[in-house]
Structures are given as C-alpha cells and as structure tokens.
Amino acid sequence: MKKQQPIYVQTDIHTSIEELWEHTQNPDLHTAWDVRFTEISYLEREDEEPQRFLYTTKIGMGLEISGEGESIGQIEKESGDRISSLKFWTHHPLSLIRSGRGYWKYTPEGDHIGFETLYHYETSFGKLGEWMDTYLFRPMLGWATAWSFDALKIWLEKGYHPRLLLQRTMTYWIICCLIAFVWIYQGLVPKLITAHPEEISMLSSMAPVPGDGKLMIRIVGILEMVFGVIWLLPFSKRKWFLFHMIIVIGLTISAGMANLSSFVSPFNPVTLNVMLIIVSWVGYINSKHLPRARNCRRRKEV
C-alpha cells in the first residue's frame, strides 16, 4: 500500500481577508459552502482555551457521521498572513476517518487572497480501511474540498449562493446524463443491435449507402454512442449545448425531408427533438459559473 499524501487545495479569491475569514470561521457560513459538512456547532469555552466544535455529515439513507474537533491555534503574521490550525477526531462506528489535523492559510497577494488548506488523517478498519481510503474515499474527499473552495470563490466574487450553485450543478449533470442516454440508446438499439429498416431507409434517402445499408447504419450507431459517452466526460459543455441544439435542428429537418409522414406518427422525431432542444437550452443556462474542482491547485508548490 502506497504512503498516503495529505490533501492539499489552493485557490485565489478576489475579496478582503476579513470577509474570507468570516465565511470560513463562522460555522453557519462555513457549512453553506463546504459540502463535507452538514452542521458545525461551536462549544462554549473559557478565555485562552482552544475553540472546540462538533460536526455532522449526512451520508444518505438517514445516516450521518458526527465527530469533534478543536482549533488549536490562530496566527496572524506581520505580513498579513493568517493561519488557522485544527485537529479533529471521531468515534463513530461508520466513519472511515479516525483522527486528523490540518490548517487553513490566508495570504494577501495584491488584489486577491491566496486561500489554501492541507490536512491529513488516520483511517479505521485496518488494511481494508487503508485500501478504501486510497482508491475511493481520499480522492472523493480531495475532490469535494476543491469543489467547495471553488464554490466559495464564486460566492464571494460573483454573489451566487452555494446552495444555488449545487442545484445548478445537479441540473447540469442530470441533463448531460439524459442527453447521453438518448444518444447511446439511439445508437445501440435501433442501429447497432437491430439495424432497423426505417433507420436504413432514412439514411438511404439522405445519401447513397453500399450494400443493404446494415454496415453503414451500424457505423452511424457507433458514432452516436461515442457522442453520447462524450456527454459523461468531466469537461465544460457550455458550447456543446449550443452545438447540440444545431445538430438536433439539422436532424429534424433531415428527417422531414426524408419522410415527412414520420412527423405525424406516434412518438415522432418532432416530439423527441423539440424536447432535446429545450433540455439543451436549460443545460446551457445552468452551465455558467459552475464550481469545478479542477479550478483549484491540488499540489503544493515546493
């Protein structure tokens, strides 16, 4: 098993250090942008004592994991840099994390603040826990941290609340999955598997096809499936939504020229394609200012 590396995330945010500090140190504001936590509650403390807190994370199906932590030091340097260090632990039987520690660093750099975190933790469940952490949990936790940092950046710079950003992100990916399903299904079932006669007839009316057309329609089916898979890949598809609308409009016109009577049949090309155009437009609207983990730096510069 390879040695685990700490999780590191850094981004630059155009805001004041006071506002960034408030949004990261205030528990209510913190949980608004950080998808790793559902609730954070500060406990009462005496002067000079570390700030202790409780945290809760919902993991679905009515289950949640709770733990404790404390801020073990806050440093403000003459340069204006601030560092907040903490440690955390849990005895929850479902938690893969047993204990850990890390820091947040705030570095003024001209018109923006460099905001970074680095943290490491020990796992439960022995070798099985180490394996799960290496190949599943730690990559997901690193991604969630980076996504949250970018959501915070958009909130402070653009004014979009993270709750809205999360809704838009979910809408965006649901639409991408829907478009992918349509293209993969249309390429797989009526073209690649069955080579449906109507598909061959429509293709033949638009261009000459060799032989009985089955080979050509299956090639078209493979291309449609590849196009569908592309919609599942993690890159910005804002321009692709516009491109998709143009493609669907062109296919609708081609279908009408090939067989105008198909426009009056049940479940005809018009109903499907108009739905795809509307869905693509909704996807285009929701694709602006989406948080993305890759917008953050994930390796600490030496």
Helices and strands as residue ranges (DSSP letters): E 7-13, H 17-25, H 27-33, E 39-42, E 51-60, E 63-76, E 82-89, E 97-109, E 112-123, H 126-132, I 133-137, H 138-158, H 162-187, I 188-193, H 197-206, H 214-230, H 238-258, G 260-264, H 269-286, G 293-295
